[in-house]
Amino acid sequence: MKKGALVISLDFELVWGIFDHIELKDKVAYFDNTLAAIPKMLEIFERHDIKVTWATVGMLFNENWDEWQANIPAMLPTYDNTALNAYAYGKAHQKSGYDRFFFAPNLIKFIQSVKGQEIGTHTYSHYYCLEKGQTVTQFEADLQQANLLANQFGIKLASLVFPRNQFNKNYLEVCAQNNIETVRTNPDNWYWDTTKPDTLFSKLARTGDAYIPLGKKSYTTEGIQSDTVVCQKASRFLRPQHAVGLLNTTRLARIKNEIKTAAQNGEVYHLWWHPHNFGIDTENALKALKEIALIYQHCVQVYGMESLTMKQVSDNSL
C-alpha cells in the first residue's frame, strides 16, 4: 500500500490578501498577532518534521515603499471592480505607519531557513484570475514579477496557489511557461466551484463542511491531475478560531479524523489556511496546530505517513 501524505499549503499574504474587506486601523492587533504567530508555527513544523508550502504574495518580498514603487510592473490588472486594485491601495497607504503589514523580507528569509519549508507563490499582487476586466497577458506580467522578486532571494518558484481560490484552467499554460510546476485547485464539491456566483447557500455549505461530514476529503495519487502543470486538490481549510468552543472542538476532531483516514488508506490530505487566520485567538489556534502535528506524528509511527510540500507531491506524481 502507498504511504499516506499530509500536504500543508499556506496563503501568506498579510494585508495584501484582505485589504478590500477591512479598515487597516481596526486590524493592527490582528496582524501583529499574525507576525508573532508565524515563528511559533515554524517551530511546531520543525519540531514535528512537517513540510509546508508558503504560497507568498510577491509584494511581501519588497523592503519598503520605495522598492515597492520601483517594482510595479509595466502592465497592471484592469479589474472592473476597482476596489481590488492592490497598487491603488498601496499608494494610498504609504504613510499609514504599518509597513510591517505590507512587507516581510526578513520573515521570508526566516521561513527559508527552516528545514522542509518551500516558498511558493500567491502571485505578485494577489492577482484575481476570474475577475472581469483582467487578462491572461496581465496575469503573466504579474507572475513574471513574482519570479523576479523571488529570484533575488535565491528562490525558484515551483508551486502556485490562486488568490481567493480563483482557479482558472485557461491560465495553466502561462504558469507552465513561467516555471510553475504545480498549482493547488479546489475540492470537487459544488460549493467550492469558484467559476459560479457565490451564493449564501454555498457560503453556508462551506462553513458547515468544517463541522459536519459533507463528503470524503482525502484522495489517491491517481486523483492528482497532470496537464500542463500538476493540479493538486485542497482537502480542507483550517478555519479560524470560533467564539463558540464546541465548534472549535468539532472542527479539530474532523481534521484529525480525516488525517488518520488518509494515513490508513494511503491517500493524500491537503490542509490549507492563511497565516493571518491565527490573528484571532492566537494561543488556542497554536494549540490546535500542535494537536494536528501530534496526530500527524501518530500516523507516521503507526501507518508510515509522510509530510510533503506541493513541489514534492508534484515531483512524486510525474
Secondary structure, 3 states (H helix, E strand, C coil): CCCCEEEEEEEECHHHHCHHHCCHHHHHHHHHHHHHHHHHHHHHHHHCCCCEEEEECHHHHCCCHHHHHHCCCCCCCCCCCHHHCHHHHHHHCCCCCCHHHCCCHHHHHHHHHCCCEEEEECCCCCCCCCCCCCCHHHHHHHHHHHHHHHHCCCCCCCEEECHHHCCCHHHHHHHHHCCCCEEEECCCCHHHCCCCCCCHHHHHHHHHHCCCCCCCCCECHHHCEECCCEEEECCEECCCCCCCHHHHHHHHHHHHHHHHHHHHHCCEEEEEECHHHHHCCHHHHHHHHHHHHHHHHHHHHHHCCEEECHHHHHHHHC
